[in-house]
Amino acid sequence: MTARIVQDGPLIIGGGLAGLSAALETAPRPTLVATPAPLLQACSSAWAQGGVAAALTASDTPELHAADTAAAGAGLVDPEAARALTAEGRATVEWLVRLGAPFDRDAAGGFAVSREAAHSRPRVARVGGDGAGRAILSALVAAVRAAPHVQIWEDARLRGLLQDADGRVRGALIECGGRLVEVIAPAVVLATGGAGGLYARTTTPTALLGEGMALAWQAGAEILDPEFVQFHPTAIDVGLDPMPLATEALRGEGARLVDHAGAYLLGAAADADLAPRDVVARAVHAARSDGRGAFLDARAAVGAHFPEAFPAVFAACMRAGLDPREEPIPVAAAAHYHMGGIAADLDGRTTLPGLFAVGECAAAGVHGANRLASNSLLEAAAFGRRTGRAAAAEFAGGGRIPPARRPAPDLQPRPLARLRLAMSELAGVIRTGPGLTNLIATLDQLDAGRVPALPSVAARLIAEAALARRESRGGHYRADFPEAAAEARHTRLRQPALVPAE
């Protein structure tokens, strides 16, 4: 029999930067954080290398940052959301500093910042060269563990959402230590991360399978622009799953993308390799498809300084028997970030009362069709704090709460491997109508005669929206529709079918 407990405060699902930032801001409401893995493990926040994008220097402003964010998003960024995010940049970085995040400093004591793709100014605050994510998240983990209002369940996986007769979310079904528990709560915050694990070539933890998005959709929440997946152009291609990442900051320092003959993939201009990620990813994909290979050459730009300047990348290369001081790094484009997700406002509210979403599982309007580099850690912390405060203001309603439905079955290793390969091949950097139709047919075969597993539901949301978008925009490139439509329109998905673009 499934146990039921009552939580007199928010229930937060996810232990990454977004979830923990939310948890710290819910005080003094008692808050339960449920995470499927120990804190600091299996979350994209801890793996982030670049840093936090924010206007931190005299030559930069939040307005310039917002303009760059909108330009990268290819017509689908919400201007209000971009302004809200960038206006909170410095305050968010300073909040992280107060928690103990050891950002790199320049000689004058200010924040040391670097430039990444599609930024018009250097504005990415880093930690230890390429260790921002783990260092920042470590500071938050320490703060959350010390917070008297927060209780943490590790090894706790989201298996369903609880709703009353009016559709309001009233809690969640959690599997903890092999036991199912219904947690009744006045607010549920989904901070479940992205969907990179749906792809065979990914830089994210493979456990991130879009399950939070799938459950929200099944409960009736609106899903915004799920077809927009960002592919990082410099995943290190050494046969590992997931693929280690070579941070974009390497190109900011002057590293160049070349083929096996040493020819530049994007041209000889000094800033050519700092084009938006979708442009660079397609160039890398094309070079590999043509048999020319793709490599990141950092020998001249970084060289002997690699161990101290970019220790995480250096260690990943050396473990693979590759010395980036002496030879170019083989790279490939790999799934890296999901711009689409559960539609949410700036305070994390979804279209379902009682349900909040923040971080990569959410789509709050700041990324549009193509995320600006290093905006995701800023969004997770800044909007995480806002979401925590909003969720803490929710109080339980009345009425009966029916038992949760039986959890969907897991997708077993062999079918999951088939799904991941099909997603990389047919919903990857280059997409076509026939390819996406074949992908949907593969999902039909995987689902035949059974309740669809959540990864299959998430993959179908991406595939069907990609098939419906008959244009190329941002991270979504259709070889059979290579031009952008004259008007940028969102995709909105709700049960039971695709809602026409607005």
Steps between C-alpha positions, in 0.01 A plus 500: 500500500630846409574722799373859511660788691407868523766764439414846638706686244643465150616171353795557266597227256865532399830581669674711236563873507137593426350269762744593776473873426123464535535306824714767664237765425200312645597573862345480747249264335602137555627371169570150373758454223479164322786408269560167322875505563723632778550875479774602255447182298311449171393861450605727217568796731801326651640426154477855366842630402448849360360703787230755573422765239433842650583865437785542747737749338495872423478430126186286536137556600196280565344656190787381279475156658126492435554602137754220448259253663219605266724488192615145580142386560403564136174684555353285776644662813247675724643855538358538851659173609837596350493839672405342834778242474779734400396770748556247780840390368735684735277450805483126427877466465551694824245276676697196385819661629340550842415131503866418435534466121869582430478691171828585328620857556712736296802697626277784621277265697207508259341200337718342232275459197542327165315524170298213359304447180250770395588730792597851391703551819707285734250424778535137608617477862699180545640287781838334464495543124242231422364383836214745558212256526642270767646784705178701499280200569731386783442833672122460467508140622680611817248780554199273445634229729541764770154656446266398786187530285620253232476122511675302227401161363774351286432191287148643452355486148192677370247242378177699465305812590198514731203712391162578647170501310565853372838402355703687761828330580493399866815294531708230338564129500860439605693174484750506785715204590280271290182613680223718355390799708227752420620840622216751538630856467352846430750553218710267287808647331640302209874561465561168329755613241509450127468218249854445372492133599247441222793535258779249438743791461462729799710704741243475780441227760331211321238476778344827379220366280239777501282315748389814685384654174319178405315480833403868484360449149305194610354703787379766254773765523597693190832408336676778312728453197629149583664464156776744590800300618844656513790292372839595639754504217802392704417178681823302529471198271692226682231230514350587840133520598429772598756691298740730690460866416761741369370832629424784264738713704783325314382665180462824693873471575578449130481122444389422142284235338682325216475189283764228481695710245503800734251707295266724702145367515338844529747723320816685593345801678619523860147476644356256246489214751295712741190497279175379663514138608257373238721642222816349647331166571387468137851579377646227722227256393561576131878454529455162664234393249731597213782287641718802578476452877464776759759599758546777755857627477603677821874450464581861415225667703543307826792261455711440811249687719230236443533318837438810711282699257253221414561215746175311438547488123867417538424211736230361268740507207787343691276219628427420135870496414488837326728792588327824384828689541647293219208399274154621398197362684254293290152646547140434398169679547299347786171572677577751773198706607123493452365849432141379496313351792216563742356844434560716808492866594786692664398365843484141378120473484379257236156483342396255775420650843733366766769397250820699451792431267847655489838434344552293189169313523319834474453742213471846652567695181866591539657254255264499204631290213865507606642553850769764540811337648516494884154650546376171645683520835381859538143395424515205739615715792307822428169340403553222754498762775186662359329162470586406857343818634186450288463135597537586870199730471273212392273337757309175486151495361212280606334208332580136453829396343463171311783247515772533240479295185722199468844620385588453134746215439867575452653465158740205511864543391468358149189699396648811662820458299291470183308817588819694574664400173187590302480839670862584419469385140152634419438793740856621529695788347345450154136390473269408212132422469555136398754453778267638765216286364725195535587606855133519594448156345785368718332646808173336393679166487656553844160592646300227325277306738615678814463819699763736357805549718573861596815527284293393202238765581770768522663388175164507324435857615831605344454298181140601426572868561809479277295342223233770533754785480558527125782753516853533639550720804765497772579151620235346271631448146289331234701413187173487306396844631833679539363855522339669798132589469421870468331501840643335812233290668498282809394138518261426786413143588216393725305184547371350280651655186720770356350848548555719190795735527403845623 
